[in-house]
Amino acid sequence: MFKHVCGLLLAVCFVTCVAWAAEDPMLGDWKLNSQKSQMFDEMKVTNIGANKYSFDFGAPNPEEIVVDGTDQPGIFGTTLAVTAMSPREWMVVRKKDGHVLLKAIWALSKDNKTLQDNYSELGADGKVTTHVVYQYDRKGGGADFAADWVSTREQFDVVHTLKVSPYEGDGLSFISSLGNITRNMRFDGKDYPTSRPQIVTSAQRVNERTIELTDKRDGKIADRQEIIVSEDGKTLTMTIHRTGRSEPDVRVYEKE
């Protein structure tokens, strides 16, 4: 009798979990609507003399780099190389263990008020996984590339997707093509590893349609995210508050 009761309870639990997973509004394939999204970005470039510049991309510490095209020590165990291709064009390359992680071409406008960033991230196979063209505006003073640059406009040339699927019963898996990152976690507040080295994620479920995530890099909070699915289940909005940034990214996805 005891075995039958246990078996019945397990069966009920299994059916409940399956039903919950099937009804979870987070689940599915989502496509980024770049027209409705706002990707706030800020970078501070300071000329400290002798062709050396301080680059602050929002990390705990700025990087001081000589603009001579050589690989120099950067944040999180990477190297950064900045090459002056012309007085109004720089090439920025970040590597990890010799592998190119990102490459960007910065171009100054003739009036020095705007900067275009032709930005690409590369996968382990050397192929471009993300390509974005950012438009930055000069905030405050500064000369040439030295400035506080703020961007709220960007242009994607590929469709970015977010796939959400069940993970270990009551958890979720988020696979994002934007940034090429996979997060698998349960809603217990514990840190779970991601596909990005040095980054872990913890999660809390606020309610059926709202999830809060916290990303940490090397033990320090890198960003906090709030993910909300609309009442009609057709729109997923991800608001990302990055440490050191005054404004959040707002990514709007539509259900496919």
N, C-alpha and C positions, 0 to 999 in steps of 0.2 A: 504493500500500500504506500509506504514512504517513497519508494522509487517512482511509483506512478505519479504521486503528488509533485515530486521534484521535477519529473519529466514534464508535467503539465505547466509548472511555473516557468521552466526554461523556455518552453514553446511559446507561452504568452509573452515572455520578455523579448524573445526573438521577433515575434510578429510585431510587437510594439515598436522595437527599434527600426525594423524595416519600414513600418508605416511612417514613423517620424522622419526617416531619411527620405522617403518618397515625397513627403509633404514639405520638406525644408525649402523655403523660398530662396535660400542662398544657392542651391544646387543648380548646375547647368552651365551652358556656354554663353559667355558675355562678350560683346564687341564694344570697344572704346569709341565713343562719339567725341572726336577731338574738337568739334565746333562748340559743344556744350561744356567741355572741360577747360580748366585753367591750370596750367603748369607754372607755378611761380618758381622762379630761380633767381638767386643772387650770388654774385661773386665779386670779391674785392681785390683789386690789383694795386699794389703800392710800389713805386719806384724807390728803392733804398740805396741807389747809387752803384757805380762801377758795373753797369749793365745787369745788375741783380734786382729781382723783383720778388715781393711777397705775394703769394697767391692764397687767398682765403676762400675756400669753396664750402665753408660751413662745417669743416671738421674741427676737432678739438684744438688743433694747432695749425697755423698757416705754414705753407711751404716756401722756403726761400730758395729761388732758382736763378742761376745765371742764364741769360737768354743766349746760349751759344750752340744749341742743338744736341748737347750731350745728355746722357741719362744720369740723373742725379737723385739722391735719396729723397723719397716722398713719404706720404702718409700711409699707414697700415701695411708697411713692408713693400711698397711699390716704388718704382722710379718714375720721375717726371722729366721730360725733355721738352724744351720750348725753343723753336727755331724762328728767327726773323726772316721770313721769305722775301719781304719787302718792307718799306716803312709803314705800310698800312695792312700788312698781312702776316700773321703768326700761325705756325703749326704747333699744336700741343699733343704730345703722345704720352700716355701712361702705360707702364708695363708691370707685370708681376712675374718674377722668375724668368725674365726674358720674353714672356708672351705679351703681345700687345692687347691690352684690355680696351682701350679707347683711343680714338684719334679725332682731333677737331681742327678745323681751319677757322681762325678768327679774322674777320675783315672789318676794318674801320670805315665808316662813311666819310665822305669828303669834308663834311662839316664837323666831324669828330663827336657828334652827338649820339650816334648809335653804333652798335657792334653786332655783326651777324656771326653766329656760331654754327658752323656746319659740322654737326656732332655725330659720331658713329661709335657704337659699341661692337666688339668682336667676340665671337665664341672661341672655344678651344681649337676649332678647326680653321680659324682665321677668317671665317665668313662673318659678314655684318649681320648682327641680330637686331640692332636698333639703329635707326637713322632719323635724326630730328634736326630741323633748322630752327634755331632760336633767334629771336630778335631782342637785343638788350638795349635799354636806354640808360644814358649816363645820369647818375643821381649825384647832385652836388658838383664839386669842382674836379680837378685832375687834368692831366695832359696826355694826349695820345692814348695808349692802352691802360695807363694808370687811372683807375676810377672805381667807384662803387657802381657796378653794373646790375641792373634789375630787369628781369624779363617776365612778361606775362603773356607773351605770344609765341607760338611755336607751330611748325608745320611738319606733319608726319607723312612719309611717302609710302608707308605700309599700314595695313590694318592690324591693330593690336587687340589681342584677345585675353580673356581671363576665364580659366576653366575651374569650376568648383565642384568637387566630388567628395563622397564620404571617406572618412579616415578612421580606422579602428573603432567602428561602431558609432560613437557619439562625437567624433572629431570631424574636422574638415581638411581637405587638401586644396590649396590655392596655387594654380600654375599660371603665372603671368608672363606673357611674351614681352611686355614692356619692362625692361630691366632683366629679362631672362632669369626669373627666380621662382623657385618652388618652395612653398611653405606647407608642412604637414604638422598639425597640432591638435591637441585636445583642449577643452576649455577648463583647465585646472590651474591656470596661472603659472605653470612651470615653463621653463625655457626649452624650446625645441630647436634643433639644428635646421638650417635651411640649405639650399643648394649653393648659396654664396658663402665662401669661407669667412670665418670670424663673425658671421651674423647669426643670431638666434632670435626666435620669436616666441612670445607668450601671448595667450589669448583668454579673453573672458566673453561669455555670451550674455549680453544685457537682456535681450528678449529674442523672440523668434526672428525678427527682422533686423536686429542690430548686433554687431560684433565689434569689440575693441581689441586691437593688436598693439603690441609694443615690440619694436625691433631694438636689439642691442648689438653693438659692435665692440668687441674687446671689453665686455662688461659694462659699457656705458650706453645710455639710451641714445639711439640714433634718430628714432622717430616714433610717433604715436599715430595710430590710424583708427578711424571710425568708419565702419562699413555698414551701410543701410540699404535695404531693399524696399522699394516703394510698395504701397498698399496693393496696387494692381499686379505686382510681381514682374513688371516689365523693365524696371530701371534699377540699377545698382550704383550707388554713389559712394566713392571712396575718398575721404578727406584725410590728407596726410600732413601732420604737423611735424616738421623736421627740426631737430635741435639746432639752435643758432639762426633760424630763419624767422622773419617777422610775419610772413604770410604762408598759409597752407597751400598745398597742391589739392585740387579738386578734380577727380577723375570720374566721369560719368559714363557708365556702361549700359548698353541695351541688350536685352535677352535675344539670343539668336533662335 
